[in-house]
Amino acid sequence: QVQFVEAGGGLVQPGGSLRLSCVVSGFTFSQTGMRWYRQTPGTERRLIATISDGGLITTYSDSVKGRFTISRDNDKNTAYLQLDSLKPADTAVYYCNTGPTPFSTWGQGTQVTVSS
């Protein structure tokens, strides 16, 4: 079955960096676009980055553009999100899923907390 396993979150100071990973199974990863989302308590999950199946086309929300970088390794069935210049407003649970149409299944997410 479809599975997403996010990892790499943690507690980091403002200005710091983290690299998130998303290992997937249950579908043909190399033929599927991927997306990263984030969610804070009491709010909807928000799309922040997308990458095409071949990795050549990426898009970002205005809130993370220039600070976050999405990438993928099709040989490892893994998507990544590099988070740089982190701000307290980036504190959230981060999730990955497919795009443009996400699966109904979601992973557990990985918590990112930016605080001094």
C-alpha positions as CSV (number, residue, x, y, z in Angstrom):
1,Q,0.0,0.0,0.0
2,V,1.0,3.6,-0.3
3,Q,3.2,4.8,2.4
4,F,5.0,8.1,3.2
5,V,7.7,8.2,6.0
6,E,8.9,11.7,6.8
7,A,12.0,12.3,9.0
8,G,14.6,14.8,9.8
9,G,12.7,17.3,11.9
10,G,13.9,18.7,15.2
11,L,14.5,21.7,17.3
12,V,16.7,24.4,15.7
13,Q,17.6,28.0,16.5
14,P,16.4,30.8,14.2
15,G,18.7,31.0,11.2
16,G,19.5,27.3,11.4
17,S,19.0,24.6,8.9
18,L,17.4,21.1,8.6
19,R,17.1,18.6,5.9
20,L,13.8,16.6,5.8
21,S,13.4,13.3,3.9
22,C,10.4,11.5,2.7
23,V,10.7,7.8,1.8
24,V,7.8,6.5,-0.2
25,S,6.5,3.1,-1.3
26,G,3.4,1.7,-3.0
27,F,3.5,3.6,-6.3
28,T,6.0,4.4,-9.1
29,F,7.9,7.2,-7.5
30,S,9.9,8.2,-10.6
31,Q,6.8,8.9,-12.5
32,T,5.1,11.0,-9.9
33,G,5.4,14.6,-8.9
34,M,5.9,15.2,-5.2
35,R,4.9,18.0,-2.8
36,W,5.8,19.1,0.7
37,Y,3.1,20.6,3.0
38,R,3.2,21.9,6.5
39,Q,0.6,22.3,9.2
40,T,0.3,24.1,12.5
41,P,-2.3,23.3,15.2
42,G,-5.8,24.5,14.3
43,T,-4.9,25.3,10.7
44,E,-5.2,23.5,7.4
45,R,-2.3,21.7,5.8
46,R,-0.6,24.2,3.4
47,L,1.4,23.4,0.3
48,I,4.9,24.9,0.3
49,A,6.9,23.2,-2.4
50,T,6.5,21.0,-5.4
51,I,8.8,19.0,-7.7
52,S,8.1,17.3,-11.0
53,D,8.7,13.6,-11.6
54,G,12.1,14.2,-13.2
55,G,13.1,16.8,-10.7
56,L,13.6,19.6,-13.3
57,I,10.6,21.8,-12.3
58,T,10.2,23.1,-8.8
59,T,7.8,25.6,-7.3
60,Y,7.6,27.3,-3.9
61,S,5.2,29.3,-1.8
62,D,6.1,32.9,-1.2
63,S,6.6,32.1,2.5
64,V,9.6,29.8,1.8
65,K,10.9,30.9,-1.6
66,G,14.6,31.5,-1.5
67,R,15.1,29.6,1.8
68,F,13.8,26.1,1.2
69,T,14.9,23.7,-1.6
70,I,13.0,20.7,-2.7
71,S,14.8,17.8,-4.4
72,R,14.4,14.1,-5.1
73,D,16.4,10.9,-5.6
74,N,14.4,8.6,-7.8
75,D,16.8,5.7,-7.2
76,K,16.1,5.9,-3.5
77,N,12.3,6.6,-3.7
78,T,13.0,9.6,-1.6
79,A,12.1,13.3,-1.7
80,Y,13.9,15.9,0.3
81,L,13.3,19.4,1.6
82,Q,16.3,21.5,2.6
83,L,15.3,24.2,5.1
84,D,17.7,27.1,5.5
85,S,17.4,30.5,7.3
86,L,14.7,29.1,9.5
87,K,12.3,31.4,11.3
88,P,10.0,30.8,14.3
89,A,7.1,31.1,11.8
90,D,8.4,27.9,10.1
91,T,7.5,25.9,13.2
92,A,5.1,23.2,12.0
93,V,4.6,19.5,11.2
94,Y,5.9,18.8,7.7
95,Y,4.3,16.2,5.4
96,C,5.0,14.9,1.9
97,N,2.5,13.6,-0.7
98,T,2.2,13.2,-4.4
99,G,1.2,15.9,-6.8
100,P,-0.8,17.3,-8.4
101,T,-3.3,14.9,-6.8
102,P,-2.3,13.7,-3.4
103,F,-3.2,10.3,-2.1
104,S,-5.7,10.1,0.8
105,T,-3.0,8.4,2.8
106,W,-0.6,10.7,4.7
107,G,2.4,9.9,6.8
108,Q,2.9,10.9,10.4
109,G,4.9,14.0,9.4
110,T,8.0,15.3,11.1
111,Q,7.9,18.2,13.6
112,V,10.1,21.2,13.0
113,T,10.4,23.7,15.9
114,V,12.4,26.9,15.4
115,S,13.1,28.6,18.7
116,S,15.9,30.2,20.7
